[in-house]
Each structure stands twice: as C-alpha cells, then as structure tokens.
Amino acid sequence: MSDISWTGGRPPARSMSGPPGQQSANLADLLERILDKGIVIVGDVRVNLLDIELLTIKLRLLVASVDRAKEMGIDWWEHDPSLSSRARHKNGEVDGRAESDSESALLEENRLLRERLAALEAGQATSREEDGS
C-alpha cells in the first residue's frame, strides 16, 4: 500500500489532544471558569437598502452562573410570571392567566372613571328634572 501524505499548510485537525480523562477535566475547568467569571457576547445586525436602515437587531448574550448574575444585579427571571411561580402568585390570577401590576392599575382606573361618569350622568338627570318641573 502507498502512504498518503498531508500537503496542506498545517496538519489535519484532531478532535482533542491528550488522554481522554484529561480532555473532560479541561472542559470542566473551562466551563467552571466561564460560569464563575461570566462571558458577554455582543453583536449587531443591520439591514440597509440604499443607505436606509430597514432593520436593526441588537444581540446581547451573557453566560454566567445564577449566583454570579445575582452579584451583578441581574435577576429578571425571578420577576417574570412565565418563569417564576412566586411572580405569578404576587401578581394574582385572572381567568387562569397572570395579571400584571399595570393591568390591575388600568382596571382600577377604569372602574373609578365609570363611577365618576355614572355620578355625573345622575347629577345631570336630576338637574334636568328640576328644570322641567
């Protein structure tokens, strides 16, 4: 048989160098460091047509452990009703769906305005009756 030689500029890539036990240890160490310190990946995608910006997408990705994220002041998952049962109970339930604080404030304002309108209409009706008699 003939030998096949590599003619490229560098040797062919191998999956990973080193013994199999060391590979998983290196990967575990790398993952532990990333989760401990955190890593941020940022990117913007812009679509332009004839120098007119049609679409801009801003991508931000943070990879960190939950503890590290809390140290940085990031805890949005604790307040999102779709992710936290505590947030669902805090906001209350209406017809089997979570009601946000802004929704409940709007409902209360709507109720108060209807009461005022009813009182104003009742006051106008009594003043018309008095004028007519």
Disulfide bonds with the S-S distance in Angstrom:
none
